[in-house]
Amino acid sequence: MKKLILTALLILFIAIPVEAADGVVNVQSTFNVKETADRMESILKEKGMTIFNRIKHSEGAGKVGIELRDTELIIFGNPKVGSPLIKCQQSVAIDLPQKALIWEDDAAKVWISYNGPRYLEKRHNITGCEEVILKIEKALAGIAKSASTK
Protein backbone atom coordinates (compact mmCIF):
# COMPACT_ATOMS: atom_id res chain seq x y z
CA MET A 1 0.00 0.00 0.00
CA LYS A 2 2.85 2.38 0.86
CA LYS A 3 4.40 1.72 -2.54
CA LEU A 4 1.10 2.54 -4.28
CA ILE A 5 0.72 5.81 -2.37
CA LEU A 6 4.35 6.76 -3.03
CA THR A 7 3.92 6.02 -6.75
CA ALA A 8 0.72 8.09 -6.91
CA LEU A 9 2.42 11.02 -5.17
CA LEU A 10 5.42 10.78 -7.46
CA ILE A 11 3.20 10.87 -10.56
CA LEU A 12 1.27 13.83 -9.14
CA PHE A 13 4.41 15.85 -8.51
CA ILE A 14 5.92 14.96 -11.88
CA ALA A 15 2.85 16.27 -13.71
CA ILE A 16 2.68 19.58 -11.84
CA PRO A 17 3.92 22.38 -14.07
CA VAL A 18 6.84 24.39 -12.77
CA GLU A 19 7.33 27.92 -14.09
CA ALA A 20 10.94 29.02 -14.19
CA ALA A 21 11.93 32.62 -13.56
CA ASP A 22 12.18 33.22 -17.31
CA GLY A 23 8.51 32.36 -17.83
CA VAL A 24 9.07 28.89 -19.26
CA VAL A 25 6.77 26.25 -17.80
CA ASN A 26 8.40 22.82 -17.52
CA VAL A 27 6.43 19.60 -17.08
CA GLN A 28 8.29 16.32 -16.67
CA SER A 29 7.05 13.47 -18.86
CA THR A 30 6.92 9.77 -18.05
CA PHE A 31 7.43 8.97 -21.75
CA ASN A 32 10.35 9.36 -24.15
CA VAL A 33 10.54 12.40 -26.44
CA LYS A 34 8.88 10.78 -29.46
CA GLU A 35 6.03 9.29 -27.42
CA THR A 36 5.48 12.57 -25.58
CA ALA A 37 5.48 14.58 -28.81
CA ASP A 38 3.15 12.07 -30.49
CA ARG A 39 0.77 12.22 -27.51
CA MET A 40 0.91 16.01 -27.47
CA GLU A 41 0.20 16.29 -31.19
CA SER A 42 -2.74 13.88 -30.89
CA ILE A 43 -4.23 15.75 -27.90
CA LEU A 44 -3.84 19.11 -29.63
CA LYS A 45 -5.64 17.82 -32.72
CA GLU A 46 -8.42 16.34 -30.55
CA LYS A 47 -8.88 19.78 -28.98
CA GLY A 48 -9.25 21.44 -32.39
CA MET A 49 -5.79 23.00 -32.50
CA THR A 50 -3.91 23.42 -35.76
CA ILE A 51 -0.43 21.88 -35.86
CA PHE A 52 1.59 24.32 -37.94
CA ASN A 53 4.85 22.38 -37.73
CA ARG A 54 6.72 19.70 -35.82
CA ILE A 55 10.45 20.29 -35.92
CA LYS A 56 12.85 17.51 -34.94
CA HIS A 57 15.87 19.61 -33.97
CA SER A 58 18.01 16.58 -33.15
CA GLU A 59 17.48 15.18 -36.67
CA GLY A 60 18.35 18.50 -38.28
CA ALA A 61 21.47 18.83 -36.16
CA GLY A 62 22.51 15.31 -37.12
CA LYS A 63 22.44 16.29 -40.79
CA VAL A 64 25.22 18.82 -40.12
CA GLY A 65 27.24 16.53 -37.87
CA ILE A 66 26.03 17.88 -34.51
CA GLU A 67 24.74 15.41 -31.96
CA LEU A 68 21.83 16.59 -29.80
CA ARG A 69 19.72 14.72 -27.28
CA ASP A 70 16.18 14.20 -28.59
CA THR A 71 14.59 17.64 -29.04
CA GLU A 72 11.30 18.35 -30.83
CA LEU A 73 9.30 21.55 -31.18
CA ILE A 74 5.57 21.58 -31.90
CA ILE A 75 4.09 24.85 -33.16
CA PHE A 76 0.34 24.99 -32.67
CA GLY A 77 -2.60 27.28 -32.19
CA ASN A 78 -6.24 28.12 -32.68
CA PRO A 79 -7.54 31.55 -33.71
CA LYS A 80 -10.45 31.14 -31.26
CA VAL A 81 -7.90 31.16 -28.45
CA GLY A 82 -5.06 33.31 -29.80
CA SER A 83 -7.09 36.08 -31.43
CA PRO A 84 -8.73 37.31 -28.20
CA LEU A 85 -5.27 37.55 -26.64
CA ILE A 86 -3.95 39.48 -29.64
CA LYS A 87 -6.97 41.78 -29.39
CA CYS A 88 -5.97 42.52 -25.78
CA GLN A 89 -2.42 43.46 -26.81
CA GLN A 90 -1.37 43.18 -30.43
CA SER A 91 2.36 42.77 -29.71
CA VAL A 92 1.70 39.32 -28.19
CA ALA A 93 1.28 38.08 -31.78
CA ILE A 94 5.08 37.85 -32.01
CA ASP A 95 4.89 34.97 -29.49
CA LEU A 96 2.04 33.21 -31.24
CA PRO A 97 1.29 30.59 -32.38
CA GLN A 98 2.18 28.79 -29.17
CA LYS A 99 5.17 26.47 -29.11
CA ALA A 100 5.90 23.39 -27.01
CA LEU A 101 9.43 22.03 -26.73
CA ILE A 102 9.74 18.34 -25.91
CA TRP A 103 13.29 17.52 -24.94
CA GLU A 104 15.55 15.16 -23.01
CA ASP A 105 17.93 16.63 -20.44
CA ASP A 106 21.41 15.37 -19.54
CA ALA A 107 19.90 13.13 -16.83
CA ALA A 108 17.69 11.41 -19.47
CA LYS A 109 14.54 13.07 -18.09
CA VAL A 110 12.01 14.21 -20.69
CA TRP A 111 10.29 17.59 -20.44
CA ILE A 112 7.54 19.57 -22.10
CA SER A 113 8.39 23.28 -21.97
CA TYR A 114 6.28 26.22 -23.09
CA ASN A 115 5.96 29.96 -22.49
CA GLY A 116 3.60 30.53 -19.60
CA PRO A 117 0.66 32.86 -20.29
CA ARG A 118 1.61 34.93 -17.21
CA TYR A 119 5.02 35.52 -18.76
CA LEU A 120 3.37 36.69 -21.98
CA GLU A 121 1.03 38.90 -19.94
CA LYS A 122 3.99 40.53 -18.23
CA ARG A 123 6.22 40.68 -21.32
CA HIS A 124 3.56 42.47 -23.37
CA ASN A 125 1.98 44.46 -20.54
CA ILE A 126 -1.42 42.86 -21.17
CA THR A 127 -4.18 44.32 -19.01
CA GLY A 128 -7.89 43.64 -18.75
CA CYS A 129 -7.70 40.11 -20.17
CA GLU A 130 -7.61 37.97 -17.04
CA GLU A 131 -10.30 35.59 -18.34
CA VAL A 132 -8.39 34.94 -21.58
CA ILE A 133 -5.09 34.40 -19.73
CA LEU A 134 -6.73 31.98 -17.26
CA LYS A 135 -8.35 30.02 -20.09
CA ILE A 136 -5.04 29.64 -21.93
CA GLU A 137 -3.14 28.83 -18.73
CA LYS A 138 -5.62 26.08 -17.83
CA ALA A 139 -5.68 24.66 -21.37
CA LEU A 140 -1.88 24.49 -21.70
CA ALA A 141 -1.46 22.91 -18.26
CA GLY A 142 -4.11 20.29 -19.05
CA ILE A 143 -2.64 19.47 -22.44
CA ALA A 144 0.89 19.15 -21.01
CA LYS A 145 -0.33 16.96 -18.14
CA SER A 146 -2.26 14.67 -20.50
CA ALA A 147 0.69 14.36 -22.87
CA SER A 148 3.18 13.64 -20.10
CA THR A 149 1.35 11.09 -17.92
CA LYS A 150 -0.69 7.92 -18.36
Beta strands, then each sheet from edge to edge (+ up, - down):
strand 1: 18-19
strand 2: 24-29
strand 3: 50-56
strand 4: 71-77
strand 5: 98-104
strand 6: 110-115
sheet 1: 1+ 2- 6+ 5- 4+ 3-
end
